[in-house]
Amino acid sequence: MLRTSLFLISLLLSSVFCLENINEEFEEYLSIKSLRDGRVTSSFSFTTLLRDAIPRDPRTLAFDDDTSQHYTLFPLSLGQILRQYAITELHLTLNAGKWNYDTWGYPDEPDVGVGAELRAWMAGDSISSIDERWQGVRNALAGLFCASLGSLDEQRTTSPRLSFPPEGALPDWGLPHELRHASHASEHVCTENLTPFLKLLPCKSLSGLATLLNPHRIFDADWHGIGLHVLWRPEGVEVRLNVQLVFDPLRISAQGKQDWSFHSLFDRKVEKACPVASSTRVSVELPNSGVYRVYPEPQEIRDGKAYYSLKNNNEAWNIGTMWPTDFEYRICHAALSSPDPALVPFSVTRNLLGPTQDRGQLSIVLTNNQQDTLQLLYLETMPWIVQFYLHTIRVHSDNVPRDDLISNISYVLPVPHARPATFESVLTLPGRSTLTFTMDVAKAFLRYTEHPPDAQRGWDLPPAIFTPLNQSLNGSMSLGSRVYTPSLLVDLATPDFSMPYNVIIFTCSVMAFIFGSVFNVLTRKFIVVRVRPDPPRNQSVGTEKRLEDTDSDTLNELNTSKSGVH
């Protein structure tokens, strides 16, 4: 009877679990690719879909009667933030390093700007309501990921018009949707961010592909970054957590070979799949040339990729690629061989020129690597400490002035201590040409309280963003994959912070000298000690005789003064 009751209870609980889990789906995917410079890029993607769910209407925030949220696979802590602030779409990335587009090509996830980048689409009937919720979601995500996202305040927040279209759908509530975007180049990813990141996964790092995320190896990679993306699709609300890494097997290998495997890259293997994942897949992009071996034998080869399914396998997986010969770097010297062509349609170089600390020049060099003409959407978000002079814009194509190659200029003036500058324009690159864009800038003079602790190092400026404009057959324009430039370091007029230190040291020394002298005078006891002169040398008088002749009062005073004189 007891066994029958336990069986019925377990059957009932399993049926309830299945009913709750029918609207949630979790998938994990890993893509690995060998690069031509010997490095290996890995891209993890963990996707959770909450079916038949829609974002919260911001008009219901005033009533504070949101329905209770019960999740099985969907991260509860993140879902509460999305409902609390009525977020329609959210993107958060934390990256460290420089992505080399010319050698590595486009990344799987386009948001590879250095530092922290946060953007959100929110609906609202007033700007104040959106700004208030934007502040709340920044602080909430800062606590969730243990990152300094609170520094993405109004002095770093912008609203670009064209560069960041919504990647998902926007609900038709009859309310306008606003974009808020902020970036901070000085914020990097570390273990404190990875730990709460893994806690958002249903299996954490105990099983599945997440077991490969070894922090000792992740933060030793040449480039690493984590991302959070929340979209609304017709199927429901989708949350995608991704990790992108670029390893150098030649550096971590004892033999200096290009070979790689799960164990060599991550120092771990996939022991078992995540039991709640509907699919666990791994794809390995096969090299275009050379002799190599992929192990174990792939289950499917399609479009130049080897696919593995780890869902229904209980054995440990250690997928890898092996080359029989050593890796040889390509010599790019012009006298010996031509350099390898860039893997992207255009290359960009961005610098801040000028020897003084009050003025400078922003210089951007764009090279079109193909024969066709390119149109690029150029976005520059600059803190108010650097101010643009738009009348000084000069555009040259192969050293020939071409002011017609820039159009659709949109500029939002900065407000000191309140708002950054936003500059958007369209640049046209003729085929096989080099375009040079220059603009004079002015550097602000800050108060001494506004300088960072490492004031002599300078200020990190956020990267610029270039997005190709692709024209479809029907004449409409679409945006391609974004390209992020490296961040810049600006040198502002900095006061000599050593002078206050010197003044403090000098003042403390004077006060110590005065205090010590006054304290010594007030506490020391001064007495007069009378001592008889010594007898002549020819007169031999014993020590006992002289002590008897010493005045007894003088000895008493001498003994008393020993305890008071220090």
C-alpha positions in Angstrom: 0.0 0.0 0.0 2.8 2.4 0.9 4.6 1.6 -2.4 1.5 2.3 -4.4 1.0 5.6 -2.7 4.6 6.7 -3.3 4.2 5.7 -7.0 1.1 7.7 -7.4 2.6 10.7 -5.7 5.7 10.6 -8.0 3.5 10.1 -11.0 1.5 13.2 -10.0 4.6 15.3 -9.4 6.1 14.3 -12.7 2.9 15.2 -14.6 2.8 18.6 -12.8 6.5 19.2 -13.8 5.7 18.3 -17.4 2.8 20.7 -17.5 4.9 23.5 -16.1 7.8 22.8 -18.4 5.7 22.5 -21.6 6.0 26.3 -22.2 9.7 26.5 -21.6 12.5 25.2 -23.8 16.3 25.3 -23.3 19.0 24.7 -25.9 22.8 24.9 -25.8 25.1 25.2 -28.7 28.9 25.5 -29.1 30.6 26.7 -32.3 34.4 26.2 -32.7 36.5 27.5 -35.6 40.2 27.5 -36.3 41.6 30.8 -37.5 44.3 31.3 -40.1 46.7 32.8 -37.5 46.7 29.6 -35.5 44.1 30.8 -32.9 40.8 29.1 -32.1 37.5 30.9 -31.5 34.8 29.4 -29.4 31.2 30.7 -29.1 28.8 29.3 -26.5 25.1 30.0 -26.8 22.5 29.1 -24.1 19.0 29.9 -25.3 15.8 29.7 -23.1 12.5 30.3 -24.7 9.4 31.2 -22.7 6.6 30.3 -25.0 3.4 32.4 -25.4 4.9 35.1 -23.1 4.9 38.9 -23.9 6.7 41.7 -22.2 4.9 43.7 -19.5 2.8 46.7 -20.5 4.4 49.8 -18.9 1.0 51.2 -18.1 0.4 48.4 -15.6 3.4 49.5 -13.5 1.2 52.1 -11.8 -1.2 49.5 -10.4 1.6 47.2 -9.1 -0.6 44.1 -9.7 1.6 42.1 -12.0 0.8 38.4 -12.2 2.9 36.0 -10.3 5.9 34.5 -12.2 6.6 30.8 -11.9 9.6 29.6 -14.0 11.2 26.2 -14.3 14.0 26.9 -16.8 13.7 30.6 -17.3 16.0 32.5 -14.8 13.8 33.9 -12.1 16.1 36.7 -11.0 16.3 38.0 -14.6 12.6 37.6 -15.2 11.8 39.7 -12.1 13.9 42.5 -13.4 12.3 42.4 -16.8 8.8 42.6 -15.3 9.7 45.2 -12.7 10.9 47.7 -15.3 8.8 46.6 -18.3 11.8 45.9 -20.6 10.9 44.9 -24.1 14.4 44.2 -25.4 17.7 44.1 -23.5 21.4 43.6 -24.6 24.3 43.5 -22.1 27.9 42.6 -23.0 31.2 42.6 -21.0 34.3 42.2 -23.1 38.1 42.3 -22.7 40.6 42.6 -25.5 40.6 43.7 -29.1 38.8 41.8 -31.8 40.9 41.6 -34.9 38.4 41.8 -37.8 41.0 41.6 -40.6 42.4 38.3 -39.3 39.5 36.7 -37.4 36.5 37.9 -39.5 33.1 38.7 -38.2 32.3 37.2 -34.7 29.2 35.0 -34.1 27.9 37.7 -31.8 28.4 41.2 -33.2 28.7 43.0 -29.8 32.4 42.8 -29.3 33.2 46.4 -28.1 35.7 46.6 -25.3 34.3 47.2 -21.9 30.7 47.2 -20.8 27.8 48.0 -23.3 24.1 48.1 -22.3 21.1 49.0 -24.4 17.4 48.5 -23.9 14.2 49.2 -25.8 11.4 50.4 -23.5 7.9 51.7 -24.2 6.4 54.6 -22.2 4.1 57.6 -22.4 6.8 60.0 -21.1 10.5 60.4 -21.3 10.8 60.8 -17.5 9.2 57.4 -17.0 11.6 55.7 -19.4 14.6 57.4 -17.9 13.6 56.4 -14.4 13.2 52.8 -15.5 16.5 52.9 -17.3 18.2 53.9 -14.1 16.5 51.1 -12.2 17.4 48.4 -14.7 21.1 49.6 -14.7 21.3 49.3 -10.9 19.4 46.0 -10.9 21.8 44.4 -13.5 24.8 45.8 -11.6 23.7 43.9 -8.6 22.8 40.8 -10.6 26.1 40.5 -12.4 28.4 42.2 -9.8 29.5 44.8 -12.4 29.9 48.5 -12.2 26.9 49.2 -14.4 25.8 52.0 -12.1 28.5 54.1 -13.8 26.5 54.0 -17.0 24.6 57.1 -15.8 23.2 60.0 -17.7 26.7 61.2 -18.6 27.2 58.1 -20.7 23.6 57.4 -22.0 22.6 58.1 -25.6 19.7 57.3 -27.9 21.1 56.7 -31.4 18.5 56.7 -34.2 19.7 54.2 -36.7 22.6 52.1 -35.5 20.7 49.8 -33.1 17.4 48.7 -34.6 15.4 46.2 -32.5 16.5 42.6 -33.1 13.2 41.2 -32.1 9.6 42.4 -32.4 8.1 45.3 -30.4 4.6 45.0 -29.0 1.9 47.2 -30.5 0.6 48.9 -27.3 0.0 52.3 -28.9 3.0 53.7 -27.0 6.3 54.9 -28.5 9.4 52.8 -27.9 12.6 54.5 -26.9 16.2 53.2 -27.1 18.7 53.8 -24.3 22.3 53.0 -25.0 25.4 53.4 -22.8 29.0 52.0 -22.8 32.0 52.2 -20.5 35.3 51.2 -22.0 37.0 50.9 -18.6 34.8 48.1 -17.3 36.1 44.6 -18.0 34.8 41.0 -17.4 36.2 39.0 -14.5 35.3 36.0 -12.3 32.9 38.0 -10.3 30.8 38.5 -13.4 31.1 34.8 -14.6 29.8 33.3 -11.4 26.3 35.0 -11.4 26.2 34.5 -15.2 26.4 30.7 -14.8 23.8 30.8 -12.1 21.2 31.9 -14.7 21.5 28.6 -16.5 19.1 25.8 -15.5 22.0 23.3 -15.0 24.5 25.9 -13.8 28.0 24.6 -14.5 27.3 21.1 -13.3 26.5 19.5 -16.6 26.2 20.3 -20.3 28.4 22.6 -22.3 28.7 25.0 -19.3 31.1 22.6 -17.6 33.7 23.8 -20.1 33.6 27.3 -18.8 36.6 27.0 -16.6 37.5 30.6 -15.3 41.2 29.8 -15.2 41.2 29.2 -18.9 38.6 31.7 -19.9 40.4 34.7 -18.6 43.7 33.5 -20.0 42.3 33.7 -23.5 43.5 36.4 -25.9 39.9 37.8 -26.2 37.0 36.9 -23.9 33.5 38.3 -23.4 30.0 37.4 -22.0 26.7 38.6 -23.2 23.0 38.7 -22.2 20.3 39.2 -24.9 16.6 39.3 -24.3 14.2 39.4 -27.3 10.5 39.1 -27.9 9.6 36.9 -30.8 6.2 35.7 -32.0 6.9 32.4 -30.2 7.6 34.1 -26.9 10.3 35.8 -24.8 13.8 34.5 -25.6 16.8 34.9 -23.4 20.2 34.1 -24.9 23.4 33.9 -22.8 26.6 33.7 -24.8 30.3 33.4 -24.2 32.9 34.2 -26.9 36.6 33.2 -26.5 39.7 33.4 -28.7 42.4 31.0 -27.6 46.0 30.6 -28.8 46.9 26.9 -28.9 50.4 27.7 -29.9 50.9 29.5 -26.6 49.3 27.0 -24.3 50.7 23.9 -26.0 53.9 22.4 -24.7 54.9 21.3 -28.2 53.9 24.7 -29.8 51.4 23.0 -32.1 48.1 24.1 -33.6 46.2 21.0 -32.2 43.3 21.7 -29.9 40.7 19.8 -27.9 38.3 20.4 -25.1 40.9 19.3 -22.6 43.7 21.4 -24.0 41.5 24.6 -24.3 39.3 24.3 -21.3 41.2 21.7 -19.1 37.8 19.9 -18.9 35.6 17.5 -20.8 31.8 17.3 -21.2 31.0 14.5 -18.9 27.2 14.5 -19.3 24.6 16.6 -21.1 22.2 18.9 -19.3 19.1 16.8 -18.6 16.6 19.6 -19.1 18.2 20.7 -22.4 16.2 19.8 -25.5 19.3 19.8 -27.6 23.1 20.0 -26.9 25.0 20.5 -30.1 28.6 21.2 -31.1 29.8 22.4 -34.5 33.4 22.4 -35.7 34.2 24.5 -38.8 36.5 22.4 -41.0 39.7 24.1 -42.4 39.7 25.0 -46.0 43.1 23.5 -46.8 45.8 21.3 -45.3 45.8 17.8 -43.9 44.0 17.5 -40.5 41.9 15.0 -38.5 38.8 15.8 -36.5 38.0 13.4 -33.6 35.8 11.7 -32.7 34.1 10.9 -36.0 31.4 13.6 -36.6 27.8 12.5 -36.7 27.1 14.8 -39.6 29.0 17.1 -42.0 27.1 19.9 -43.7 28.2 23.2 -45.2 31.8 22.7 -44.3 31.0 22.0 -40.6 31.2 18.9 -38.5 28.2 18.5 -36.1 27.9 16.5 -32.9 24.9 15.9 -30.8 25.7 15.3 -27.1 22.1 15.0 -25.9 21.7 11.2 -25.6 25.3 10.3 -24.8 26.5 9.4 -21.4 30.2 9.2 -22.3 32.8 11.9 -21.8 33.3 14.0 -24.9 36.7 15.5 -25.9 36.2 16.9 -29.4 39.3 18.2 -31.1 41.3 18.7 -34.2 44.8 17.4 -35.0 47.3 18.5 -37.7 50.2 16.1 -38.5 52.6 19.0 -39.3 53.7 22.0 -37.3 52.0 25.4 -37.8 53.9 27.9 -39.9 53.1 31.6 -39.8 52.6 33.4 -43.1 55.4 35.9 -43.8 53.8 39.1 -44.8 56.8 41.0 -45.9 56.3 42.6 -49.3 59.6 41.4 -50.7 58.7 37.8 -50.0 55.0 37.4 -50.3 51.8 39.4 -50.3 49.9 39.9 -47.1 46.8 37.9 -46.4 43.6 39.6 -47.6 41.3 41.0 -44.9 38.3 38.8 -44.1 35.9 41.8 -43.8 34.8 44.2 -46.6 36.5 47.2 -45.0 39.2 48.0 -42.4 39.1 50.9 -40.0 41.7 52.8 -38.0 40.8 55.4 -35.4 43.1 57.8 -33.6 43.0 60.9 -31.5 45.8 63.3 -32.6 47.2 66.5 -31.1 50.1 67.3 -28.8 48.3 69.6 -26.5 45.9 68.9 -23.6 43.2 71.4 -24.7 42.7 70.6 -28.4 43.1 67.7 -30.8 41.9 66.0 -33.9 39.8 62.9 -34.4 41.1 60.9 -37.3 39.5 57.9 -39.0 41.0 55.9 -41.9 38.6 53.5 -43.7 39.9 51.1 -46.4 37.5 49.5 -48.8 38.8 46.0 -49.5 36.5 45.2 -52.4 35.6 46.6 -55.8 32.0 47.6 -55.0 31.1 50.9 -53.3 30.3 50.6 -49.6 27.9 52.8 -47.5 28.7 52.8 -43.8 26.6 54.1 -40.9 29.1 55.8 -38.6 28.2 56.2 -34.9 30.3 58.2 -32.4 29.2 58.5 -28.8 31.6 60.8 -27.0 31.5 61.9 -23.3 31.1 65.7 -22.8 34.8 66.0 -21.9 35.6 65.9 -25.7 33.6 68.3 -27.8 33.3 68.2 -31.6 33.7 71.0 -34.1 31.5 70.0 -37.0 32.6 72.9 -39.2 36.1 71.4 -39.3 35.0 68.0 -40.8 37.2 67.1 -43.8 36.8 64.0 -46.0 39.5 62.8 -48.4 39.4 59.8 -50.7 42.9 58.8 -51.8 44.2 62.2 -50.7 41.6 64.0 -52.8 39.0 66.2 -51.0 35.5 64.6 -51.3 33.0 66.3 -49.1 30.2 64.5 -51.1 31.1 61.2 -49.5 29.5 62.2 -46.1 25.7 62.6 -45.8 22.8 62.3 -43.3 24.6 64.0 -40.5 22.8 63.8 -37.1 24.4 65.5 -34.1 23.2 65.8 -30.5 25.1 68.5 -28.6 26.7 67.4 -25.3 25.7 69.1 -22.0 28.6 69.5 -19.6 28.3 67.3 -16.5 24.9 65.9 -17.9 24.9 64.4 -21.4 27.3 63.0 -24.0 27.5 63.9 -27.6 26.0 61.6 -30.3 27.2 61.9 -33.9 25.7 59.8 -36.7 26.4 60.0 -40.4 26.6 57.9 -43.6 30.0 57.5 -45.2 30.4 56.3 -48.8 33.6 54.4 -49.7 34.4 54.0 -53.4 35.8 50.6 -54.4 39.4 49.9 -53.6 39.9 53.3 -52.0 41.0 54.8 -48.7 38.8 57.4 -47.0 40.2 59.7 -44.4 37.8 61.5 -42.0 39.1 64.2 -39.7 37.4 66.6 -37.2 38.9 69.0 -34.7 37.9 68.4 -31.0 38.3 70.4 -27.8 39.1 68.8 -24.5 37.3 70.1 -21.4 39.0 71.4 -18.3 37.7 69.4 -15.4 37.4 70.2 -11.7 39.9 68.5 -9.5 37.1 66.5 -7.9 36.0 65.0 -11.3 39.3 63.3 -12.1 39.5 59.5 -11.6 42.0 58.1 -9.1 44.5 57.3 -11.9 44.2 60.8 -13.4 47.6 60.8 -15.0 46.6 57.7 -17.1 43.9 59.5 -18.9 40.2 58.8 -19.8 39.0 55.8 -21.8 36.7 56.8 -24.7 34.1 54.4 -26.0 34.7 52.7 -29.4 33.1 54.0 -32.6 30.7 51.7 -34.5 30.5 51.2 -38.3 27.5 49.3 -39.8 27.3 48.5 -43.5 24.2 49.6 -45.3 22.9 46.8 -47.6 20.4 47.6 -50.3 17.9 44.8 -51.1 16.3 44.1 -54.4 13.2 46.1 -53.6 15.3 49.2 -52.8 15.0 49.0 -49.0 18.1 49.4 -46.8 19.2 46.9 -44.2 22.0 46.9 -41.7 24.9 44.5 -41.8 27.1 43.2 -39.0 28.5 46.0 -36.8 32.2 46.7 -36.6 33.7 48.1 -33.3 36.9 50.1 -33.3 39.3 49.9 -30.3 38.8 52.4 -27.5 40.8 55.6 -27.3 42.7 57.1 -24.4 42.5 60.9 -24.1 44.9 63.0 -22.1 43.2 65.9 -20.4 44.7 68.9 -18.6 45.5 67.4 -15.2 46.5 69.3 -12.1 49.6 68.3 -10.1 48.0 66.1 -7.5 51.5 65.7 -5.8 51.3 69.3 -4.5 48.4 68.6 -2.1 50.4 65.7 -0.9 53.5 67.8 -0.3 51.4 70.4 1.6 49.8 67.8 3.7 53.2 66.3 4.6 54.7 69.7 5.4 51.7 70.8 7.5 51.8 67.5 9.4 55.5 67.9 10.1 55.1 71.5 11.4 52.1 70.4 13.6 54.1 67.5 15.0 57.0 69.7 15.8 54.9 72.3 17.5 52.8 69.7 19.4 55.9 67.8 20.5 57.6 70.9 21.8 54.6 72.2 23.7 53.8 68.8 25.1 57.5 68.4 26.2 57.4 71.8 28.0 54.1 71.1 29.7 55.0 67.6 31.0 58.7 67.7 31.7 59.8 68.7 35.2 63.0 70.9 35.5 65.0 70.8 38.7 68.4 72.1 39.8 71.0 69.5 40.7 73.9 70.8 42.9 77.1 68.7 42.5 80.4 69.5 44.3 83.4 69.9 42.2 85.8 67.0 42.0 88.9 67.0 44.3 92.3 67.6 42.8 94.1 64.7 41.1 96.9 64.5 43.7 94.3 64.1 46.5 93.1 60.5 46.7 89.7 60.4 48.1 87.7 57.2 48.0 84.3 56.9 46.4 82.7 56.3 49.7 84.2 59.4 51.2 82.8 61.6 48.4 79.4 60.1 48.7 79.3 60.9 52.4 80.2 64.5 51.7 77.5 64.8 49.1 74.5 66.8 50.3 71.7 64.5 51.2 69.2 67.0 49.9 70.9 67.0 46.5 70.7 63.2 46.3 67.0 63.2 47.1 66.4 65.8 44.3 68.5 63.7 41.9 66.5 60.5 42.7 63.2 62.4 42.3 64.2 63.8 38.9 65.0 60.4 37.4 61.3 59.5 37.3 60.2 62.8 35.7 62.9 63.3 33.1 62.6 61.2 29.8 
